[in-house]
Amino acid sequence: MLKPVLDAFLRVRLPWKIAGANALVIIVAGVVLAQESAPRLLALLLVLFSVAMNVWLVLIALRPLHGLVDTANRVADGDWEARVPHSRIADPDMARLSQTFNHLIDELMARRNRIQRLAAEVIREVDQERDAVGRTLHDSSAQSLAAIAWRAGAAAQDPACPPAVRAHLDAIQDAATGVLDEVRSLADDASPRVLNDLGLAAALTALARRTRQRSHLRVNTRIYPGTDEVSPAVARVLYRVAEEGVGNAVRHSHAHGIEIAAGLAADGAAWVRVTDDGLGFDVRAAEQQGAGTGLFTIRERLALASGTFEVVSAPVTGTTVTGRVPLKTMIPKGDFLPPFATGFQDEMSI
C-alpha cells in the first residue's frame, strides 16, 4: 500500500514535493495548536520539523548530481563506459538531465569510434604505402644498384681495362655501394622487413644495431620473454614507438647511451620503452610549443589501438618514452613484468 504512494510521491517534481510537505506540516500544526492545552514548545518543534523536511527533500532530490559529477570526471579521465546510474529518488528534472547526459556520452562515443575507424584506415593506408615503397626500394632499386656495383667491380678487374678507366669504374663501384647502403637504410625505415618476417624482438634488436652504426652511440636492448606473442598490428605500433623514441634521443638528447626494452605486463598489455641518459627536456613546455611533434603524435597512434603513451623527462635527467597496448587475451598467471632496469646492460641475444 505504501510503495505505490511512495513511488508516486518520488515522481512529483521538487517544488510540489516541498509545497505538499509544508502543507501537511501546516495542517498538522493547525490541528495540534487548535487544542488549548498544546504547549508552545510543540509549535516550535513543528516549525523545526518543517525546515528539516525541506532540507531533506532538497538533498534527496539533488543527490543524483553527485553521480553526474562523478561520471563526468570518469569520462574526462578516459573511461568512456561510465554512465550516470539510475536513481529512484531523483527528481524528474534531475532524472531527465542524467538521461540527457548519458545520451550525450553515447553520441560522443559513437562519433569517437567513427573517427577512430577513419583514422585507423588512414594509418593502415599509410602503412601499406610504406610497405610498398620499402619493397620497391629493396627488391628493385637496391638490386639494380647492387648489379651496377658488381658490374663496375668486375669490369675494373678485367686485365684489358686501362688504368684510367679502372679508376673511374672503382669510383662508380664505391658510389653505387654507398647509395645502395642508403637505399637499404631507407627501405628498412619505410618498412622493416625483419619486423614482418621475424617479429618485434628481432626488429628492435635490428633497430638498436642500425642506430649504433649510424650514430656510434651505445644502444642496448632488453627483450623480455613473450615479446613476440603480440599480433603483427600491435608489433607495428610498438615498433613505431621505439623508432620515434630512439630517433628523438639521437637527434635531440645528446645522450651517450640508449636502452630499448620490451615485454608483456601482468595486466594484459604489451609495452615498449626507450630510455636515454641525455639532457632531457620540459615535457609540458615542449608539448605546448609543438616541439617534438613526431614524438607526441605517437600518442594518437597508440590511442587508436586503445594504448597509452608516456614521456617522462626533465632537464639533465634523461628521457623515458613508454608505449603500452592492451592485448585481446589476458596473459596466463605466472607471467609477469620484470621491474624496469636501471642503467644499461649488454644486449641480450634473441
C-alpha positions as a printed Julia matrix, in Angstrom:
350×3 Matrix{Float64}:
  0.0     0.0     0.0
  2.78    2.43    0.93
  5.03    1.57   -2.04
  2.69    2.91   -4.77
  2.16    6.06   -2.73
  5.92    6.48   -2.23
  6.65    5.9    -5.92
  4.01    8.44   -6.88
  5.49   10.92   -4.42
  9.03   10.43   -5.81
  7.8    11.13   -9.34
  6.47   14.53   -8.29
  8.7    17.5    -9.14
 10.7    19.06   -6.31
  8.69   22.31   -5.89
  5.47   20.31   -5.5
  7.13   17.93   -3.06
  8.19   20.86   -0.87
  4.79   22.54   -1.17
  2.98   19.3    -0.29
  5.23   18.57    2.66
  4.8    22.1     4.01
  1.05   21.93    3.55
  0.95   18.69    5.5
  3.0    20.21    8.31
  0.75   23.3     8.39
 -2.36   21.14    8.62
 -0.91   19.03   11.41
  0.33   22.15   13.2
 -3.08   23.79   12.88
 -4.83   20.77   14.3
 -2.4    20.48   17.2
 -2.3    24.17   18.06
 -6.08   24.35   17.95
 -6.01   22.49   21.21
 -5.88   24.97   24.07
 -3.57   22.7    26.04
 -0.95   22.47   23.26
  2.44   23.73   24.54
  4.37   26.35   22.61
  7.35   24.0    22.5
  5.35   21.71   20.26
  4.78   24.56   17.82
  8.5    25.25   17.74
  9.22   21.58   17.11
  6.76   21.56   14.22
  8.5    24.56   12.67
 11.9    22.88   13.02
 10.48   19.69   11.57
  9.18   21.63    8.59
 12.6    23.18    7.97
 14.32   19.81    8.31
 11.87   18.22    5.89
 12.53   20.94    3.31
 16.28   20.44    3.57
 15.89   16.66    3.41
 13.71   16.85    0.28
 16.21   19.15   -1.46
 19.15   16.89   -0.57
 17.32   13.77   -1.74
 16.26   15.41   -4.99
 19.76   16.71   -5.77
 21.67   13.6    -4.72
 21.96   12.34   -8.34
 24.14   15.39   -9.03
 26.97   13.57   -7.27
 26.61   10.68   -9.7
 26.59   13.08  -12.64
 29.76   14.84  -11.47
 31.49   11.51  -10.79
 30.54   10.25  -14.26
 31.81   13.45  -15.89
 35.16   13.07  -14.1
 35.47    9.42  -15.17
 34.75   10.31  -18.79
 37.31   13.12  -18.62
 39.85   10.53  -17.4
 39.14    8.34  -20.44
 36.52    5.93  -19.06
 34.04    6.07  -21.94
 31.98    3.25  -20.43
 30.96    5.41  -17.44
 27.27    6.33  -17.22
 25.15    8.18  -14.67
 23.33    5.47  -12.66
 19.54    5.47  -12.48
 18.11    6.71   -9.19
 14.57    6.05   -7.93
 14.7     9.05   -5.61
 15.87   11.51   -8.25
 13.72   14.49   -9.04
 12.15   14.03  -12.51
 14.06   17.04  -13.86
 17.31   15.63  -12.47
 16.49   12.22  -13.94
 15.97   13.79  -17.38
 19.27   15.65  -17.0
 21.04   12.36  -16.2
 19.41   10.63  -19.18
 20.41   13.52  -21.46
 23.98   13.36  -20.17
 24.14    9.6   -20.79
 22.73   10.11  -24.29
 25.37   12.77  -24.94
 28.13   10.35  -23.87
 26.68    7.68  -26.15
 26.71   10.1   -29.09
 30.26   11.25  -28.32
 31.44    7.65  -28.02
 29.79    6.72  -31.33
 31.43    9.68  -33.08
 34.74    8.92  -31.4
 34.56    5.34  -32.66
 33.82    6.55  -36.19
 36.76    8.96  -36.07
 38.99    6.19  -34.75
 37.93    3.86  -37.55
 38.63    6.54  -40.15
 41.98    7.41  -38.58
 42.88    3.73  -38.34
 42.04    3.32  -42.01
 44.26    6.29  -42.86
 47.14    4.83  -40.85
 46.58    1.44  -42.46
 46.77    3.03  -45.91
 49.95    4.88  -44.93
 51.48    1.65  -43.63
 50.59   -0.12  -46.85
 52.16    2.67  -48.87
 55.29    2.49  -46.72
 55.4    -1.27  -47.24
 55.07   -0.8   -50.98
 57.85    1.81  -51.03
 60.04   -0.41  -48.86
 59.52   -3.41  -51.12
 60.25   -1.35  -54.22
 63.44    0.06  -52.73
 64.59   -3.33  -51.5
 63.55   -5.56  -54.39
 64.08   -3.21  -57.32
 66.25   -0.18  -56.61
 68.64   -1.96  -54.26
 69.02   -4.91  -56.62
 69.76   -2.59  -59.55
 72.37   -0.69  -57.57
 73.92   -3.95  -56.41
 74.13   -5.07  -60.04
 75.77   -1.8   -61.06
 78.33   -2.09  -58.28
 79.06   -5.71  -59.17
 79.44   -4.99  -62.91
 81.68   -1.98  -62.23
 83.85   -4.07  -59.96
 84.02   -6.93  -62.44
 84.94   -4.59  -65.27
 87.64   -2.96  -63.18
 89.19   -6.39  -62.56
 89.43   -7.11  -66.31
 93.16   -7.2   -67.24
 92.34   -5.45  -70.51
 90.83   -2.49  -68.69
 93.02    0.65  -68.99
 94.17    2.13  -65.66
 92.31    5.41  -66.24
 89.06    3.56  -66.92
 89.69    1.27  -63.93
 89.88    4.33  -61.66
 86.53    5.54  -62.94
 85.0     2.1   -62.52
 86.29    1.91  -58.94
 84.7     5.29  -58.24
 81.43    4.12  -59.78
 81.53    0.96  -57.65
 82.17    2.96  -54.46
 79.4     5.42  -55.28
 76.93    2.66  -56.12
 77.82    0.81  -52.92
 77.28    3.96  -50.86
 73.92    4.68  -52.5
 72.99    1.02  -52.06
 73.58    1.28  -48.3
 71.43    4.41  -48.15
 68.63    2.79  -50.16
 68.64   -0.27  -47.91
 68.54    2.01  -44.88
 65.57    3.91  -46.35
 63.85    0.62  -47.12
 64.3    -0.51  -43.52
 62.95    2.81  -42.24
 59.94    2.7   -44.53
 59.05   -0.93  -43.88
 61.37   -3.03  -41.71
 61.21   -6.49  -43.28
 62.64   -8.05  -40.15
 59.52   -6.89  -38.27
 57.22   -8.6   -40.75
 59.37  -11.71  -41.08
 60.83  -12.31  -37.6
 58.71  -10.3   -35.15
 59.04   -7.43  -32.72
 62.03   -8.71  -30.72
 64.23   -9.15  -33.78
 63.07   -5.82  -35.2
 64.0    -3.95  -32.0
 67.4    -5.64  -31.97
 67.93   -4.64  -35.61
 66.86   -1.07  -34.76
 69.48   -0.95  -31.99
 72.17   -2.32  -34.31
 71.29    0.16  -37.05
 71.3     3.07  -34.6
 74.75    2.07  -33.29
 76.1     2.01  -36.83
 74.66    5.41  -37.73
 75.23    7.36  -34.51
 78.05    5.47  -32.76
 76.02    5.68  -29.52
 75.83    2.84  -27.02
 72.44    1.27  -27.78
 71.37   -1.85  -25.89
 68.21   -3.94  -25.88
 66.39   -5.62  -23.02
 63.88   -8.06  -24.52
 61.71   -9.99  -22.06
 60.04  -13.35  -22.78
 56.72  -13.17  -24.6
 57.53  -10.08  -26.65
 56.85  -11.92  -29.91
 53.44  -13.13  -28.71
 51.82   -9.86  -29.79
 49.87   -9.61  -33.03
 51.51   -8.06  -36.12
 49.32   -4.95  -35.75
 50.38   -4.4   -32.13
 54.01   -5.15  -33.01
 53.93   -2.48  -35.72
 52.52    0.13  -33.32
 55.08   -0.64  -30.61
 57.92   -0.65  -33.12
 56.97    2.84  -34.27
 57.04    3.98  -30.62
 60.57    2.59  -30.23
 61.69    4.02  -33.57
 60.43    7.51  -32.73
 61.84    7.35  -29.21
 65.27    6.31  -30.47
 65.22    8.9   -33.26
 64.29   11.64  -30.8
 67.13   10.59  -28.48
 69.68   10.55  -31.3
 68.6    13.92  -32.72
 67.99   15.98  -29.58
 69.15   14.37  -26.33
 72.99   14.49  -26.69
 72.9    11.1   -24.97
 75.76    8.66  -24.54
 73.58    5.57  -24.13
 70.11    4.38  -25.15
 68.19    1.34  -23.95
 65.3    -0.28  -25.82
 63.15   -2.58  -23.67
 60.0    -4.56  -24.47
 57.85   -7.21  -22.85
 54.43   -8.2   -21.57
 52.76   -6.83  -18.44
 50.72   -8.85  -15.98
 47.65   -6.71  -16.68
 47.46   -7.92  -20.26
 49.41   -5.26  -22.11
 52.46   -5.29  -24.37
 54.9    -2.48  -23.76
 58.0    -0.94  -25.24
 60.24    1.6   -23.57
 63.14    3.75  -24.76
 65.41    5.31  -22.14
 68.33    7.66  -22.77
 70.83    9.34  -20.46
 70.77   12.64  -22.32
 69.98   16.2   -21.32
 66.22   15.74  -21.04
 63.62   18.47  -21.59
 60.5    20.04  -20.13
 57.74   17.76  -21.44
 54.84   20.14  -20.76
 56.57   23.1   -22.4
 57.61   21.03  -25.43
 54.08   19.75  -25.95
 52.55   23.21  -25.66
 55.05   24.66  -28.11
 54.57   21.84  -30.58
 58.18   20.7   -30.28
 58.91   17.04  -30.9
 55.73   16.68  -32.96
 56.69   13.22  -34.16
 57.18   12.02  -30.61
 53.85   13.31  -29.34
 51.83   12.21  -32.37
 52.72    8.65  -31.37
 50.15    9.13  -28.61
 47.4     9.42  -31.22
 48.61    6.3   -32.99
 48.59    4.39  -29.71
 45.13    5.72  -28.85
 43.77    4.05  -31.99
 44.95    0.75  -30.53
 43.47    1.66  -27.11
 47.02    2.11  -25.88
 48.71    4.69  -23.68
 51.8     6.79  -24.18
 54.01    8.43  -21.56
 57.04   10.68  -21.76
 58.98   11.21  -18.54
 61.79   13.73  -18.74
 63.34   16.71  -17.06
 66.43   18.79  -17.79
 69.68   16.86  -17.15
 67.84   13.66  -16.1
 67.38   11.95  -19.47
 64.14   10.85  -21.11
 61.97    7.74  -20.89
 59.36    7.06  -23.57
 56.87    4.26  -22.86
 54.1     2.87  -25.03
 51.58    0.26  -23.88
 48.95   -1.59  -25.89
 46.45   -3.98  -24.27
 46.28   -7.47  -25.7
 42.97   -9.09  -26.59
 43.62  -12.04  -24.26
 44.95  -11.87  -20.73
 48.38  -13.29  -20.0
 48.32  -16.62  -18.11
 49.12  -16.47  -14.44
 52.8   -16.76  -13.74
 53.87  -14.3   -16.44
 54.99  -11.03  -15.05
 56.55   -7.73  -15.95
 60.08   -7.55  -14.56
 60.93   -4.28  -12.83
 62.36   -1.58  -15.05
 66.12   -1.79  -15.02
 68.4     1.0   -14.01
 71.41    1.78  -16.18
 72.34    0.0   -19.35
 73.24   -3.66  -19.81
 74.7    -5.7   -22.6
 72.44   -6.6   -25.45
 70.59   -9.88  -24.93
 70.64  -12.49  -27.66
 67.31  -13.24  -29.28
